Structure formats: C-alpha cells, structure tokens
Amino acid sequence: MKKKYMKTCLVILLAITTISAYADVLIDTPATTVSSLDSLYGEFPSYADNEVCFICHSGARYEYLNTETGKHYRRLMPNDKILSREIYYGSVHRNFSCTDCHSYDFNTFPHPAELIFEEHPACIDCHGGDESFAQYHFEEIEIEYQASVHYGHEGEGFSCWKCHDPHGYVPTVRTSDDMGEVVNFANDMCLSCHTNFDRYQLLTDHDELDIIQTHDWLPNQALHFTKVRCIECHTKINDTILVAHELLPKSEAVQRCTECHSQNSMLMATLYKFKSREQRESGFFNGIIINESYVIGANRNEYLNILSFILLAGTLFGIAIHLFFRITSSKKLKHES
C-alpha cells in the first residue's frame, strides 16, 4: 500500500513539474494588451517590430481580414504557436527581433504556406566562432551534443530547440541563486518529452516511458527528482562546460549511490561545479552542497568524524581495560582457591 501511495505521489509531482513549463501557452486567455506593457517600448529596441507578431501570437485567438471577401475571421491559435510577451522579454534573446531568426517573409500576412518548412538556425550558427561568447564554450558544447544520444534523432527533427526554447530560455544555472529553480528548470526540459508521450513519439517509435518504473531502483525518488537534475546521472562529466551536453545511453547512466553519496561526490563536478557561494566553515565536507540540502555520505563533518574516532577508541580502550581486570581478578581468585 505504501509503495502504491508513493508511486501515485510521484506521478502527480512529475505531472505538475512538466505542466509548469507550458502553463503560459496553454491558458486560453485573450492576448495581453500592448498598453499594459508600454514600459517595454523604451527598454527593448525591437519591441515595436515584434508587436507585428505578438498581436496574434500572444493570445489563444487571432483575427484577420480576408481582403478578397472583406470579411473578418477569428481563429484559434495552435498552442505551440502561442508566446507570452513576459516570457520572451525575460529570456536571454529578449533584445532580438523575431525576424533576426525567422524569415522576413513572415511580415506578409497571411503567411506564405511554404514557411511551415522553415529551417530553424542552430545555436552554433550565432554563438560559434564569436569571441564574446568564448567563455561559454559553445564549440565544445556542439562537440558534446554531436556525441550524445539526442544527436542521433536529428534526422527525425531533434535540435537544440527541443530543449532550449529560444523564445523563453533563461540560463538559470548562471543567473539564479535558488538551486531549486535551477533543478526544476533543467528537469522541465527533460520531462517535457519524457513524460509527454505525444511529444516523445515525434522523435521515436519506442514504447511509452514510465519514469517511475524506470527509476524504481532509486530510493526516495521524489526527493531525488526535486533536488538533482536528470543530467547528473545521464551525462558525461565535463570539466570546462558549465552544463554537460553529452547524453549517455541509458545503460551507461549512473546507478551507484556512492557516486554522489561519498566524500568525493560527483555533485561537486556537476550541479555545484561553479557555485560561487562560500562554503560553510563548520567542518562539513562539500560545504557548498549543505547550503541547499544534506546529502548522506557527501556532507560528513570533519570534527564529528574525529570525535567519533575518539569515542570509538575510548570505548575499545574501556572494554580492553575491563577485560584486563576481569582476567586478572579471575586468575587471582583461582590462585587463592
């Protein structure tokens, strides 16, 4: 009964986590009015140009005039074509115009039918070979990505965009001090396909995944899913890239608890690699981790370790003294008798 209850809770947790990443585009509400975001005009240089797109793509419905018949039409906007202004202007690409990435032909409405086959630019098309981005190692990320299991699905439509939505991507690992936010944002990318069978089948004919069953070997599943990213166990560690991109086959995923739950915890080379927060000065190993959570084995305390050895040695010494006197007194009694 307890196992069944835990499985139900985990399914609900995964569903909530996945839905949160797409909540803004699934809500059937009218588009945000331009007047409510007038302050953005002066802040973002392409805001006025982008309104040509947002006037339709920011809401669940759009209207257009048929110039041949003179009639006005209302249509529902497909969910995957709805974009929140707030999300876009909070993303890393907020200063770009829509047509910096999309064809200028989208300025024509109705859009030409052939634009449905538009090829999306890859991250490396803009970020590669640019010294201003050198610190992020995009070229090395590209090499890692090409060695990953995801790259094998490019023929079916997989690309950087599947994980890194350019309309809403935020580099939380570099910008957020909230480790919970970092973990949730990263795991949403994985769960958006791996817990959504319709999206999953766009790239593969494999059977539907059951994340809970696949990870049934993992103790305290809910705690692991909310405290560490999927990529901690499913990618190859890289010393220079902030976030590893070489997704490994499932047979090579980490399944040894001691990889994280030890003094040489791999979490220090992955999730907490470039954590700038100062370590606690209370004697804990891997002190950065304990600012967020206590990891058994990884967060042993140096002083407590010494104290435990002293107590153990004292106990053994006491037992030895006790045995010595017991043996001595026993021999003495036998001698007297």
Secondary structure, 3 states (H helix, E strand, C coil): CHHHHHHHHHHHHHHHHHHHHHHHHHCCCCCCCHHHHCCHHHHCCCHHHHHHHHHHHCCCEEEEEECCCCEEEEEECCHHHCCCHHHHCCCCCCCCCHHHCCCHHHHCCCCCHHHHHCCCCCHHHHHCCCHHHHHHCHHHHHHHHHCCCCHHHHHHCCCHHHCCCCCCCCCHHHHCCCHHHHHHHHHHHHHHHHCCHHHHCCCCCCCCCCHHHHCCCCCCHHHHHHHCCCHHHHECCCCCCCCCCCECCHHHCCCCHHHCCCCCCHHHHCCCCCCCCCCCCCCECCHHHHCCCCCCCCCCEHHHHHHHHHHHHHHHHHHHHHHHHHHHHHHHHHHHC
